[in-house]
Amino acid sequence: MIVPEESPYRTVKQKLEEILHSQTGAYLFVGAGISRRYAGLPDWSGLLREFAKYTSRPYDYYVARSESDLAVAARSIADDFFDVWWNDTRFHDSVSCYQESIKDKSTPLKIEIAKYISDKTNNLPNQPELREEFEAFRKVHIDAIITTNYDDILSQIFPDFRVFIGQDELLFANPQGLAEIYQIHGAVQSPASLILTDKDYTDFNDRNAYLAAKLITVFMEHPVIFLGYSLSDPNITQILESIIHGIRPASVDRLRSRLIFVEWRPGESASIVDTVATFGGVSLPITRVTADSFTWIYEALSNRARALPARTLRLLKEQVFNLIQTNDPQGQLVQVCELDGDTSADELDVVFGVGARIQSKGIVGLNRWDLVDDVLNISDLGLVSEEVLQRVIPRMTQPTYVPIFKYLRDSGDLTKLQNNEKVILPEKVLKRYNEYSKKFGEYSIQRNESKIMSILINEKGIEYILDHALELPKCTADEKGLRDLLIRERERRYQSRWSTPYAKLAAVYDWMCFMSGDTN
């Protein structure tokens, strides 16, 4: 977005940049408006209306019966949907897949909501005119993201960010506050985690102490930019009220210039003003930004450059935390100068050495692209296959396509699986093994002739091959040609349109090489 010199956008953008540059790294607090903008997803009411259609009563009945409390309405819809899900042939596949994991009456509705949302977030953005804005979003420099959204749009935009789902992961998984996404109301990758009904909200609020403490720390130390929320959104008002009640009244003013609410106002000129909003009877100073495009806001966020990418900083922070917590049992801390009681902290230089290999303690910070690069043999991560199978792949959300056969073969588990011997592997690994083996194996059986990749590319084109990645085994056995293609087209993994097709193609390559092909 090129902003003319005389444009009001330039003045507003500069003021926003001044606010951001004077503080530590920003957090984003992302609401349903962003999901609606880039994926066309309905709001909470629209989502419930969609699934009320499967029951014998209209959506308006549930709203009226709940006295317009949507969380109560959601529980009523879930109760009525429960029997429909078990008996309606439209949900036969879901029942076959999930019946053993049903714990209460709300679970079937959560499963179908998760599937519905996932289907709508495959090709982003859903409006071509938002492509430039969407790509600008990818380039922002932020510390982390908090969201009440269920979808995986943010992890598609920021594939290097680690995702924490629900309060339990925040509590037990040691978040570092850098290159992380906190889906505090659950995520489609784990349907049971969704905060949907009044019972869910009661449980969420009863266990809210740690989250509130975490948010107070964030709000007092970072600028927080709210995107996709209105000031009257109950999700936001409740969270802000819990924060206000957790700090002293005299400290409220410290939030000035830290809370930035961005409101989309189509057709209106850009503006930025300091104002006051009331939450829980307490006046809170906020900065209010109005915009009919988010591009310039993302550009303001991208102009605050870092010395190192946020993901790298998170890995370093995680390593240091682990070294201190475990008292450095492997001798990874090296003293490079004499320290004594007279040494001032200002006189010390702290040097981080980033080696070629990642120790197993840092392996949980890896993402699927690290595994793809490892399988393509274009990185020197020195990954231990057993660690990848036990600690990395299990935290990757279904149905994310990720290499597994290299690690199964290297660990010796592949032979055991093929011989129907007992193996001890996480469920998500076994699920992927069975799914990929069946899917790719069926296609390879259909292969009439094997063409080399260069001929296929000339005949079909690269984008056709990406869009039909899972069918490739029936067309070719050219592993080298496929590897060359994946390396050459590596940048596509960071483009929303091609991220998933590229991952599928990499999974096919992994299967071709390590399940059925030559690994040399």
MARVEX-581244 format. One line per 5 residues: their letters; for each residue x, y, z of C-alpha. Coordinates in steps of 0.05 Angstrom, whole numbers. Each point is the difference from the previous one (the first is absolute). Layout:
BEGIN
a> X Y Z; ...;
//
This chain:
BEGIN
mivpe> 0 0 0; 33 64 -24; -21 58 44; 2 70 -32; 38 53 38;
espyr> -63 42 12; -42 -60 20; -31 -1 70; 25 -72 4; 72 25 3;
tvkqk> -12 43 61; -39 -54 36; 51 -53 -19; 57 42 25; -34 12 67;
leeil> -14 -75 7; 73 -14 -16; 23 50 53; -43 -35 52; 26 -69 -19;
hsqtg> 74 20 -6; 1 31 69; -19 -66 33; 19 -74 2; -24 -50 -53;
aylfv> -75 1 -14; -52 -54 13; -60 -9 -44; -68 -17 31; -40 -29 -58;
gagis> -75 -9 -3; -54 -29 -45; 2 61 -47; 66 -24 -29; -28 -70 -14;
rryag> -60 31 -32; 44 47 -41; 48 -51 -29; -41 -65 0; -72 23 -1;
lpdws> -13 -38 65; -65 17 37; 0 31 69; -21 -41 61; -74 12 -14;
gllre> 8 -20 -73; 38 -63 19; -56 -22 47; -53 17 -51; 36 -45 -50;
fakyt> -4 -60 45; -69 13 28; -23 -20 -71; 15 -72 17; -47 -1 59;
srpyd> -76 0 1; -4 72 25; 20 66 -31; 59 41 26; -46 55 25;
yyvar> -34 -50 47; 67 -14 35; 17 74 5; -68 17 30; 2 -59 48;
sesdl> 69 21 24; -22 73 8; 52 19 -53; 58 -33 38; 37 -32 -59;
avaar> 41 -46 45; -64 -29 30; -30 -4 -70; 62 -38 -23; -10 -52 55;
siadd> -73 -10 -20; 19 -8 -73; 55 -49 20; -49 -41 40; -49 -6 -58;
ffdvw> 56 -11 -51; 29 -58 40; -50 -53 -24; -1 29 -70; 75 -9 -5;
wndtr> -3 -73 21; -57 -19 -46; 3 45 -62; 38 -32 -58; 30 68 -17;
fhdsv> 44 -8 61; 18 -73 -10; 73 14 -15; 7 45 61; -32 -53 45;
scyqe> 47 -53 -26; 60 44 13; -18 33 66; -50 -45 37; 51 -25 50;
sikdk> 20 71 20; -71 26 16; 0 21 73; -63 41 6; -60 26 -40;
stplk> 36 61 -26; 58 -37 -33; -36 -20 -65; -20 73 -13; 71 22 14;
ieiak> 27 -52 -49; -45 23 -56; 13 74 14; 75 -15 -4; -9 -36 -67;
yisdk> -44 56 -27; 51 53 19; 59 -40 -27; -34 -9 -68; -8 76 -6;
tnnlp> 73 17 15; 34 -40 -55; 11 56 -49; 15 68 30; -20 54 -8;
nqpel> -68 -18 -29; -5 68 -33; 53 15 -54; -3 75 14; 28 -13 70;
reefe> 62 -37 -26; 47 60 8; -26 13 71; 6 -73 18; 72 -4 -24;
afrkv> 16 63 39; -26 -35 62; 53 -54 -8; 56 52 4; -18 32 67;
hidai> 51 -2 57; -35 -20 64; 17 -39 62; -62 -44 5; -75 -7 -13;
ittny> -58 -12 47; -66 -20 -32; -69 -26 19; -9 -27 -71; -5 -75 -12;
ddils> 29 -1 -71; 72 -10 -23; 5 63 -43; 53 31 45; 44 -62 -2;
qifpd> -5 1 -75; 22 72 -2; 55 -12 51; 23 -72 -12; 62 9 44;
frvfi> -41 18 61; -13 -53 51; -73 -10 17; -26 -9 71; -72 -26 5;
gqdel> -42 16 61; 20 18 70; 33 -67 17; 54 7 -53; 14 71 23;
lfanp> 8 -27 71; 42 -62 -13; 37 10 -66; 48 56 20; -18 57 -48;
qglae> 56 49 -14; -41 60 -24; 34 2 -68; -24 -27 -67; -60 -33 34;
iyqih> -75 -2 -11; -46 -10 60; -68 -27 -21; -32 11 68; -70 -24 -21;
gavqs> 25 -63 -33; 15 -19 -72; -29 -42 -57; 61 -46 4; -27 -24 67;
pasli> -77 4 -4; -10 -18 73; 39 62 20; -51 49 -29; -32 47 50;
ltdkd> -71 -1 -27; -54 -12 52; -17 33 66; 31 -60 36; 65 12 -39;
ytdfn> 0 73 19; -13 -16 73; 59 -48 1; 43 50 -38; -15 56 50;
drnay> 9 -45 60; 71 -16 -23; 15 70 -25; 50 22 53; 63 -20 -37;
laakl> -24 28 -66; -19 66 33; 68 5 32; 34 -15 -66; -42 53 -36;
itvfm> 14 52 54; 75 -10 -12; -10 6 -75; -43 63 5; 47 35 48;
ehpvi> 63 -15 -41; -22 2 -73; -44 40 -47; -61 -43 -16; -36 11 -66;
flgys> -71 -25 -4; -21 -23 -70; -68 -28 -18; -36 20 64; -49 54 18;
lsdpn> 5 35 67; -66 -31 20; 22 -72 -16; -14 -41 63; 64 -40 -10;
itqil> 40 64 6; -40 34 54; 5 -61 45; 75 -7 -10; 13 74 11;
esiih> -43 1 63; 40 -59 29; 64 38 -15; -25 65 31; -21 -37 62;
girpa> 69 -31 5; 39 65 3; -3 60 47; -41 60 -23; 62 43 2;
svdrl> 33 -47 -52; -56 5 -51; 30 63 -30; 62 -41 -17; -41 -33 -54;
rsrli> -4 67 -38; 27 -8 -70; 4 -75 9; -71 -18 -19; -13 14 -74;
fvewr> -68 -17 -29; -4 -4 -75; -70 6 -29; -17 -13 -73; -44 56 -27;
pgesa> -10 -8 -75; 0 66 -37; 25 41 60; 65 38 3; 55 -28 43;
sivdt> 5 29 70; 36 -12 65; -23 31 66; 12 -9 74; -65 -13 37;
vatfg> -29 -35 60; -42 -64 3; -37 -27 61; 7 -72 21; -28 -26 65;
gvslp> -14 70 24; 73 21 -10; 22 50 -52; 57 -27 -43; 44 44 -44;
itrvt> 4 -29 -71; 24 21 -69; -55 -8 -52; 18 -10 -74; -51 0 -56;
adsft> 17 -26 -69; -33 -25 -64; 62 -42 -16; 48 -37 46; 58 3 -48;
wiyea> 31 64 27; -9 -26 72; 38 -63 -18; 53 43 -34; 8 40 64;
lsnra> 10 -65 38; 51 -25 -51; 43 62 6; 23 -19 69; 57 -46 -21;
ralpa> 34 -51 44; 73 -20 4; -23 -72 -2; -66 -33 -21; -49 -11 57;
rtlrl> 3 -75 -8; 76 0 8; -6 43 62; -52 -48 29; 47 -60 -12;
lkeqv> 57 37 34; -44 20 58; -26 -71 7; 71 -28 0; 24 49 53;
fnliq> -62 -15 43; 14 -75 -5; 74 9 16; -16 40 62; -58 -46 21;
tndpq> 42 -63 -7; 65 31 27; 35 -15 -67; 9 -76 8; 33 -7 -69;
gqlvq> 50 56 10; -27 45 -54; 15 65 38; 71 25 -10; 31 53 44;
vceld> 43 45 -43; 25 48 54; 13 0 74; -60 18 43; 8 25 71;
gdtsa> -40 40 50; 28 65 -26; -24 -11 -71; -56 47 -21; -56 -25 -44;
deldv> 15 58 -47; 70 -28 -11; -24 -68 -23; -9 -21 -72; -49 -56 -12;
vfgvg> 15 -40 -64; -50 -48 -32; 32 -53 -43; -47 -31 -49; 29 -66 -25;
ariqs> -17 -40 -62; -38 -52 40; -60 7 45; 5 -36 66; -59 -44 17;
kgivg> -22 47 55; -16 52 -54; -34 -48 -47; -70 19 22; 10 67 -34;
lnrwd> 4 -32 -69; -56 7 -51; -20 -40 -61; 46 40 -47; 60 -20 42;
lvddv> -20 -72 -11; -10 10 -74; 69 32 -7; 29 -58 39; -33 -51 -46;
lnisd> 24 40 -61; 70 -3 30; 10 75 -5; 10 14 74; 48 -24 53;
lglvs> -46 -5 60; 25 -68 22; -69 -22 20; -9 -64 41; -56 -40 -32;
eevlq> -27 -27 65; -6 72 27; -36 23 -63; -50 -57 5; -12 7 75;
rvipr> 4 75 11; -7 40 -65; -52 -34 -44; -50 -13 57; -8 75 13;
mtqpt> -13 15 -74; -73 8 -13; -42 -47 -43; -7 1 -59; 67 35 -9;
yvpif> 42 -38 -52; 69 -14 27; 57 -49 -17; -1 -64 43; 29 -57 -40;
kylrd> 73 23 4; -5 0 76; -38 -66 3; 53 -33 -44; 60 30 37;
sgdlt> -30 -20 68; -13 -72 -23; -75 8 12; -18 -4 -74; 22 -72 -7;
klqnn> -39 -18 63; -63 33 -26; 7 -35 -67; 8 -67 36; -59 15 46;
ekvil> 45 -1 60; -15 39 63; 25 72 1; -7 55 52; -15 63 -39;
pekvl> -45 60 12; -70 -5 -29; 11 58 -48; 60 -35 -30; -37 -66 -10;
kryne> -60 37 -28; 43 35 -52; 37 -65 -16; -65 -37 -14; -31 58 -39;
yskkf> 60 15 -43; 16 -74 -14; -70 -14 -23; -9 63 -41; 68 2 -35;
geysi> 3 -76 -7; -67 -2 -37; 24 53 -49; 66 -36 -13; -37 -64 -17;
qrnes> -38 39 -54; 65 22 -33; 0 -20 -73; 65 34 -19; 50 41 38;
kimsi> 18 67 -30; 59 41 22; -18 65 36; 26 46 -55; -49 -31 -49;
linek> -57 4 50; 16 73 13; 0 16 -74; -66 -37 -11; -38 22 62;
gieyi> 36 60 30; 27 10 70; -65 27 29; -40 -59 -26; 49 -48 33;
ldhal> -5 38 65; -76 0 -2; 0 -76 -14; 58 -17 45; -31 -62 31;
elpkc> -12 -31 -68; 73 5 -21; 20 -72 19; -43 -26 -57; 37 43 -50;
tadek> 73 -4 19; 54 -34 41; 51 55 -14; 23 16 70; 59 42 -21;
glrdl> -43 42 -47; -52 10 55; 55 20 50; 26 51 -50; -70 28 -9;
lirer> -11 7 75; 66 36 10; -11 45 -60; -71 19 22; 18 5 74;
erryq> -26 71 7; -71 -23 -15; -5 -30 70; -5 71 27; -57 20 -48;
srwst> -70 -14 27; -25 -26 -67; 56 -52 -6; 20 -16 72; -45 -62 7;
pyakl> 12 -27 -71; 75 7 11; -5 -38 66; -39 -56 -34; 52 -5 -55;
aavyd> 55 -5 53; -38 -55 35; -5 -37 -66; 75 7 -11; 13 -27 71;
wmcfm> -44 -61 -16; 32 -12 -68; 71 2 28; -6 -34 67; -61 -46 -6;
sgdtn> 10 -27 -69; 61 31 -32; 75 8 2; 26 44 56; 68 10 -31;
//
